[in-house]
Amino acid sequence: MEMQTTAAPKSSAEHLGGLVSRLELQKVQKRDFIVPASELRYTPEGRMIIEKKRSGLTDLRGNFLNDNCHAQVADKLQIPVAYYKRMMQTNPELLASNINGWLGQSSNKYLLRTFDTDPEQPGIARAFLSDRYNMMDNYDVLLAALEAIKKMGVRVQISKAEVTDRRMYLHVSCPELEINAESFLRGYMKEEGAAAGNGIFTGFVLTNSEVGLGTFEIRPRATIVKCMNGLVGTDDRFRRVHLGAKLDEGEVLWSERTKRKNYELIISQTQDAVRTFLSTDYLNGMIQKVAEAHKIQLEHPYDTCQNVCRELSIGEEHKKGILSYFMADGDHRASGVFGAVTRQAQKMAIDDQFEVECGIGKLLPSIAKFDKPFGKN
């Protein structure tokens, strides 16, 4: 019989190494343009082309729009999303006519963010943004955050480091600051591959979006050892909105002065986050807020779980996993709903995991309003 083995968890260096390699490649591939709407043309094949007029830009190869860029074009041009998707799927010529018609009537300028992956082929249009968008790029954010952590002299682990089309995520944990929470965790089932014990340790999650889907932000995130569930704090956070002065037309080459200002800001806010979130006092406060959920008895526990899944827009596959965890854990209080949702979140794509962990944290104090038969308003 062949014996199966479980892969060892990645180290901090392995998490970081993979992220840094990808960001270094993206840094080389990035091209950003400020273009008047009248100089943009969308093709039925799904490319955005820049046609030389007063800006002096020409890019006839164009860039294929990804899903995020399509959504932003629809939003900026005020084309209803359902209608936009229908045209894209069934009548791409009509979609091109709609987009080009509205672009031709607009006096706005837009920031078009692209990846130029092959000089002989169309690139990828990944964002369609305001010409006031202040760039805080993932590579610079990551280096500044790591420098700030190093300056603070704390020993941390990087438990997750990923970048998607939407955001970059850095999960920073500090296992040295662990609190035994046996009474709080009674009933939590141990997840396969997780460490033993009844501890919760502190940390934070740093996120950044280069494509207009959120600010640079640091939120507290504690981790339950036995199941690796994340407790994301929703009350406190450090953030920076991506908004600056208007940018000149043409290809955007970000100045060292702008980069340095962003760099210094990220270092400062990361240091503030380390001081605030990496402490046992702060961790105790987080645990206490969630522990209140142990006192909330539910009249319709199974229905409450389903109502919460609907509120968080969780799909059927993950909903089944949540309900399975909820029934197996045997905790049919509000805390049981929280535990089941955060446990299943570990199996979701990183974008969805972040949204769900933040969402359940916000819902928890008012979870009683979901305690009703499923399907009723």
C-alpha positions in Angstrom: 0.0 0.0 0.0 1.3 3.4 -0.9 1.4 5.7 2.1 0.1 9.2 1.5 1.8 12.2 3.1 0.6 15.7 3.9 2.7 18.4 2.4 4.5 20.6 4.9 3.2 24.1 5.4 5.0 26.7 3.4 7.6 28.8 5.3 7.5 32.6 5.5 10.4 32.7 3.0 8.5 30.5 0.5 5.3 32.6 0.8 7.3 35.8 0.2 9.6 34.4 -2.5 6.7 33.4 -4.7 5.0 36.8 -4.3 8.1 38.8 -4.9 8.9 36.9 -8.1 5.5 37.6 -9.4 5.5 41.3 -8.5 8.9 41.7 -10.0 7.6 40.3 -13.3 4.5 42.5 -13.2 6.7 45.6 -12.5 8.4 45.1 -15.8 5.2 44.5 -17.7 3.2 47.5 -16.4 2.3 50.3 -18.7 -0.1 53.1 -17.6 -1.7 55.7 -19.8 -3.8 58.9 -19.3 -5.9 59.1 -22.4 -8.8 61.3 -23.4 -12.0 59.3 -23.9 -12.2 60.4 -27.5 -8.9 58.7 -28.3 -10.0 55.3 -27.1 -11.7 52.7 -29.3 -13.1 49.4 -28.2 -13.2 46.5 -30.8 -15.8 43.7 -31.0 -12.9 41.3 -30.2 -12.6 42.8 -26.7 -9.6 45.1 -27.1 -9.2 48.7 -26.1 -7.1 50.6 -28.7 -5.5 54.0 -28.2 -5.6 56.1 -31.4 -3.1 59.0 -31.8 -4.7 62.5 -31.7 -3.6 65.3 -29.4 -2.1 63.0 -26.7 0.5 61.6 -29.1 -0.2 58.1 -28.0 -0.8 55.2 -30.4 -1.4 51.5 -29.5 -3.1 49.8 -32.3 -2.4 46.3 -30.9 -4.6 47.3 -28.1 -5.2 45.4 -24.8 -7.8 42.7 -24.1 -10.0 43.8 -21.2 -10.1 41.4 -18.2 -13.3 41.1 -16.1 -12.4 43.9 -13.7 -11.7 46.3 -16.6 -15.0 45.4 -18.3 -16.8 46.2 -15.0 -15.1 49.5 -14.7 -15.8 50.5 -18.3 -19.5 49.7 -17.7 -19.4 51.8 -14.5 -17.6 54.8 -15.9 -19.8 54.9 -19.0 -23.0 54.2 -17.0 -23.9 51.2 -19.1 -26.1 48.8 -16.9 -24.1 45.8 -16.0 -26.7 43.2 -17.0 -27.1 44.8 -20.4 -23.3 45.1 -20.8 -22.8 41.4 -20.1 -25.6 40.4 -22.4 -24.1 42.4 -25.3 -20.6 40.9 -24.5 -22.0 37.4 -24.7 -24.5 37.6 -27.6 -23.7 40.8 -29.6 -20.1 42.0 -29.3 -20.6 44.5 -32.2 -23.4 46.2 -30.3 -21.3 46.4 -27.2 -18.5 48.0 -29.2 -21.0 50.5 -30.7 -22.3 51.4 -27.2 -18.8 51.8 -25.6 -17.4 53.8 -28.5 -20.6 56.0 -28.7 -20.3 57.0 -25.1 -16.5 57.4 -25.2 -17.0 59.7 -28.2 -19.3 62.0 -26.3 -17.2 62.2 -23.1 -14.7 65.0 -22.3 -13.1 62.9 -19.5 -9.6 61.5 -19.4 -9.0 58.0 -18.0 -6.2 56.1 -16.5 -5.8 52.8 -18.5 -3.6 50.3 -16.6 -2.2 47.5 -18.7 0.3 44.6 -18.7 2.4 44.4 -21.8 3.2 40.7 -21.8 4.4 40.3 -25.4 5.7 43.1 -27.7 4.1 41.3 -30.7 0.7 40.6 -29.1 -2.1 42.6 -27.5 -1.6 43.1 -23.8 -4.1 43.0 -20.9 -6.2 46.0 -19.9 -6.6 45.5 -16.2 -8.1 48.8 -14.9 -10.1 51.8 -16.3 -9.8 54.5 -13.7 -10.0 58.2 -12.9 -7.1 60.4 -14.0 -6.8 61.4 -10.3 -6.0 57.8 -9.2 -2.9 57.8 -6.9 -0.8 54.8 -7.6 0.4 52.7 -4.7 1.9 49.7 -6.5 2.0 46.3 -4.8 5.8 45.9 -5.2 6.5 49.2 -3.4 3.8 48.5 -0.7 5.3 45.1 0.0 8.9 46.4 0.3 7.8 49.3 2.5 5.8 47.1 4.8 8.6 44.6 5.2 11.0 47.4 6.0 8.7 48.8 8.6 8.3 45.4 10.3 12.0 44.9 10.3 12.5 48.3 11.9 10.1 47.5 14.7 12.2 44.5 15.6 9.3 42.1 16.1 9.4 38.4 15.1 6.6 37.6 12.8 5.6 34.9 10.3 4.1 35.4 6.8 1.3 32.9 6.6 -0.1 34.0 3.3 1.3 36.2 0.5 -0.7 36.4 -2.7 -1.6 38.7 -5.5 -4.7 38.3 -7.7 -6.2 40.4 -10.5 -8.0 42.4 -7.7 -5.6 42.7 -4.7 -2.4 41.8 -3.0 -2.7 40.1 0.4 -0.1 39.8 3.1 -1.1 37.8 6.2 1.3 38.6 9.1 1.1 36.7 12.3 3.0 36.8 15.6 2.8 33.3 17.3 4.8 34.6 20.2 1.8 36.7 21.3 -0.6 33.8 21.9 -3.4 33.6 24.4 -4.9 30.4 25.7 -8.6 30.5 25.0 -9.8 27.0 26.0 -13.2 28.1 27.2 -13.7 30.2 24.1 -12.7 27.4 21.8 -14.6 24.6 23.5 -16.4 22.7 20.7 -14.2 23.9 17.9 -13.1 20.8 15.9 -9.4 20.5 15.1 -8.7 21.0 11.4 -6.6 18.3 9.7 -3.0 19.6 9.4 -3.5 22.4 12.0 -1.5 22.5 15.2 -2.9 21.2 18.5 -3.8 23.5 21.3 -6.4 26.1 22.3 -4.4 29.2 21.5 -5.2 32.3 19.5 -2.4 34.5 18.3 -2.4 38.0 17.0 -1.5 39.5 13.6 -2.8 41.6 10.8 -3.7 41.4 7.1 -2.3 44.0 4.7 -4.2 44.5 1.4 -3.6 46.8 -1.6 -5.3 47.1 -4.9 -3.6 48.5 -8.0 -6.8 48.4 -10.0 -9.3 50.5 -8.0 -10.8 47.7 -5.8 -9.9 49.1 -2.4 -7.5 51.2 -0.5 -4.1 50.3 0.9 -5.3 48.9 4.2 -4.1 47.1 7.3 -6.7 45.3 9.5 -6.1 43.2 12.7 -6.4 39.5 12.1 -6.0 36.9 14.8 -5.7 33.2 14.1 -7.1 30.2 15.9 -4.4 27.6 16.1 -6.5 24.4 16.0 -8.4 25.4 12.8 -6.5 28.4 11.4 -9.7 30.4 11.2 -9.1 34.1 10.8 -10.7 36.7 13.2 -10.6 39.9 11.2 -11.2 43.1 13.2 -13.7 45.5 11.6 -13.5 48.4 14.0 -9.9 49.4 13.7 -7.8 49.8 10.5 -5.1 51.9 8.9 -5.9 52.9 5.3 -4.9 55.2 2.5 -7.3 56.2 -0.3 -5.8 56.1 -3.8 -6.7 59.7 -4.7 -4.3 62.4 -5.8 -3.9 65.3 -8.2 -4.9 65.1 -11.9 -2.4 63.4 -14.1 -1.1 64.7 -17.4 -2.0 63.0 -20.7 0.4 60.4 -22.1 2.2 57.4 -20.7 2.5 57.7 -16.9 6.0 57.5 -15.5 5.6 57.8 -11.7 8.1 60.2 -10.2 10.5 59.2 -7.5 9.0 61.9 -5.3 5.5 60.4 -5.5 6.9 56.9 -4.8 8.9 58.2 -1.8 5.9 59.9 -0.3 3.9 56.7 -0.7 6.8 54.6 0.7 7.1 56.8 3.8 3.3 56.7 4.4 3.2 52.9 4.1 6.2 52.5 6.5 4.5 54.9 9.0 1.1 53.1 8.9 2.6 49.7 9.1 4.6 50.7 12.2 1.4 52.1 13.7 -0.3 48.8 12.9 2.5 46.7 14.5 2.3 48.8 17.7 -1.5 48.6 17.9 -2.3 45.1 16.7 0.6 43.1 17.9 -0.1 43.2 21.5 -1.9 40.8 24.0 -4.1 43.7 25.1 -5.5 44.2 21.6 -5.8 40.5 21.1 -7.8 40.2 24.3 -10.1 42.9 23.1 -10.7 41.1 19.8 -11.4 37.8 21.6 -13.9 39.5 24.0 -15.9 40.9 21.1 -16.2 37.5 19.4 -16.8 35.8 22.8 -20.0 37.8 23.1 -21.4 35.6 20.4 -21.3 32.6 22.8 -24.0 34.3 24.8 -26.4 34.7 21.8 -28.8 31.7 21.7 -30.5 31.1 18.4 -34.1 30.0 18.0 -33.5 29.0 14.3 -29.8 28.1 14.2 -29.7 26.2 10.9 -31.8 28.9 9.2 -29.7 31.6 10.7 -26.6 30.0 9.1 -28.4 29.9 5.7 -29.5 33.6 6.1 -25.9 34.7 6.9 -24.6 32.8 3.8 -27.2 34.6 1.7 -26.3 38.0 3.2 -22.6 37.4 2.4 -23.4 36.2 -1.1 -21.8 32.8 -0.5 -22.3 30.3 -3.3 -24.0 26.9 -2.9 -20.8 24.8 -2.8 -19.3 26.8 0.1 -22.7 27.1 1.7 -22.9 23.3 1.9 -19.5 23.3 3.5 -20.5 25.9 6.1 -23.7 24.0 7.0 -21.7 20.8 7.3 -19.2 22.4 9.7 -22.0 24.0 11.6 -23.8 20.7 12.2 -20.6 18.8 13.0 -19.3 21.3 15.5 -22.5 21.1 17.5 -22.3 24.8 18.6 -25.7 26.2 17.6 -25.2 29.6 19.1 -24.1 32.7 17.1 -20.5 31.6 17.8 -21.2 28.4 15.9 -22.2 30.3 12.8 -19.1 32.4 13.0 -16.9 29.4 13.4 -18.4 27.5 10.5 -18.2 30.5 8.2 -14.6 31.4 9.0 -13.5 27.7 8.7 -15.0 27.3 5.3 -13.4 30.6 4.3 -10.0 28.9 4.4 -11.1 26.8 1.4 -12.1 29.8 -0.7 -10.1 31.8 -3.2 -8.1 34.5 -1.4 -10.4 37.4 -2.7 -13.5 35.6 -1.4 -11.8 34.6 1.8 -11.0 38.2 2.6 -14.5 39.4 1.8 -16.1 36.7 3.9 -13.8 37.1 6.9 -14.5 40.8 6.9 -18.2 40.4 6.3 -18.9 37.9 9.1 -16.9 40.1 11.5 -19.3 43.0 10.7 -22.4 40.9 10.9 -21.6 39.2 14.2 -22.8 42.0 16.6 -26.2 42.1 14.8 -26.5 38.4 14.0 -29.8 38.1 15.9 -31.6 39.8 13.0 -30.8 36.7 10.9 -32.4 34.4 13.5 -35.6 33.6 11.5 -36.9 31.0 9.1 -34.8 30.9 6.0 -36.4 32.7 3.0 -38.4 35.3 5.1 -37.5 39.0 4.8 
